[in-house]
Amino acid sequence: MSVLVIGATGALGRLVLPELHKRDLATADITAAGRNQQILDALATDGYRTVRVDLDVADQIRAAVTGHDQVVLISGKDPHLLQQHRAVIDAAKTAGTQHFYYTSGVRADDPTFALGADHKATRTPSAASAPTTRPSRSAPTTSSPRTPSRSPA
């Protein structure tokens, strides 16, 4: 099994990676994807596969997703994150990803929260993107990360 974690160089991503490893996934089976090359280099030293990906570049997204059984998309704060999320979802669907996990945001259902609308809209197309989709909401303060749960085989 191979897992791609998009957003692995961010705060939540750096918490998710070791949690996946604790779930008996070898670091070599986990690909950390993000924009921060310095953090990616450190993660590579720890044994993770890494890929620098710009979510505004569809070819980079497709290349990163291809070959992974599972994709974890950790939401960011970019002003056009909905388009980025949809590009990742489309790439996962095209690649035949078995499971897709998305970290939504708090207040995603609140129409007065600007980013909430993008999170809510992302959850809608992600439901049809892969056989198993597990959106989760990131809490603003938490002592432990929300990590993808294992799906029954």
VENVEN-V996897 format. One record per residue. N is the residue number from 1. RES is the residue in one letter. PHI is phi in whole degrees, -180 to 180 (999 if undefined). BURIAL is 1 if it has 24 or more other C-alpha atoms within 12 Angstrom, else 0. Layout:
[[N/RES/PHI/BURIAL] [N/RES/PHI/BURIAL]]
This chain:
[[1/M/999/0] [2/S/-125/1] [3/V/-124/1] [4/L/-105/1] [5/V/-112/1] [6/I/-90/1] [7/G/102/1] [8/A/-67/1] [9/T/-90/1] [10/G/-88/1] [11/A/-61/0] [12/L/-69/1] [13/G/-59/1] [14/R/-71/1] [15/L/-88/1] [16/V/-69/1] [17/L/-54/1] [18/P/-66/1] [19/E/-66/0] [20/L/-63/1] [21/H/-63/1] [22/K/-64/0] [23/R/-90/0] [24/D/70/0] [25/L/-95/0] [26/A/-68/0] [27/T/-59/1] [28/A/-69/0] [29/D/-96/1] [30/I/-115/1] [31/T/-106/1] [32/A/-92/1] [33/A/-119/1] [34/G/-177/1] [35/R/-103/1] [36/N/-84/1] [37/Q/-63/0] [38/Q/-62/0] [39/I/-68/1] [40/L/-60/1] [41/D/-62/0] [42/A/-66/0] [43/L/-66/1] [44/A/-63/1] [45/T/-62/0] [46/D/-79/0] [47/G/105/0] [48/Y/-78/1] [49/R/-75/1] [50/T/-135/1] [51/V/-150/1] [52/R/-85/1] [53/V/-137/1] [54/D/-103/1] [55/L/-71/1] [56/D/-93/0] [57/V/-117/0] [58/A/-57/0] [59/D/-63/0] [60/Q/-67/0] [61/I/-63/1] [62/R/-60/1] [63/A/-63/0] [64/A/-68/1] [65/V/-74/1] [66/T/-56/1] [67/G/92/1] [68/H/-106/1] [69/D/-76/1] [70/Q/-132/1] [71/V/-128/1] [72/V/-111/1] [73/L/-108/1] [74/I/-94/1] [75/S/-64/1] [76/G/-110/1] [77/K/-122/0] [78/D/-61/0] [79/P/-66/0] [80/H/-120/0] [81/L/-66/1] [82/L/-61/1] [83/Q/-64/0] [84/Q/-64/1] [85/H/-61/1] [86/R/-64/1] [87/A/-64/1] [88/V/-68/1] [89/I/-60/1] [90/D/-61/1] [91/A/-65/1] [92/A/-65/1] [93/K/-65/1] [94/T/-62/0] [95/A/-77/1] [96/G/77/0] [97/T/-57/1] [98/Q/-76/1] [99/H/-137/1] [100/F/-129/1] [101/Y/-119/1] [102/Y/-133/1] [103/T/-92/1] [104/S/-79/1] [105/G/-126/1] [106/V/-65/1] [107/R/63/0] [108/A/-62/1] [109/D/-95/0] [110/D/-90/0] [111/P/-66/0] [112/T/-88/0] [113/F/-96/0] [114/A/-55/0] [115/L/-75/1] [116/G/-59/1] [117/A/-62/1] [118/D/-67/1] [119/H/-63/1] [120/K/-63/1] [121/A/-66/1] [122/T/-65/1] [123/R/-64/1] [124/T/-65/0] [125/P/-72/1] [126/S/-68/1] [127/A/-63/0] [128/A/-101/0] [129/S/-84/1] [130/A/-150/1] [131/P/-56/0] [132/T/-130/1] [133/T/-124/1] [134/R/-127/1] [135/P/-72/1] [136/S/-136/1] [137/R/-102/1] [138/S/-85/1] [139/A/-81/0] [140/P/-66/0] [141/T/-133/0] [142/T/-155/0] [143/S/-91/0] [144/S/-140/0] [145/P/-75/1] [146/R/-87/1] [147/T/-114/1] [148/P/-60/1] [149/S/-88/0] [150/R/-76/0] [151/S/-95/0] [152/P/-60/0] [153/A/-75/0]]
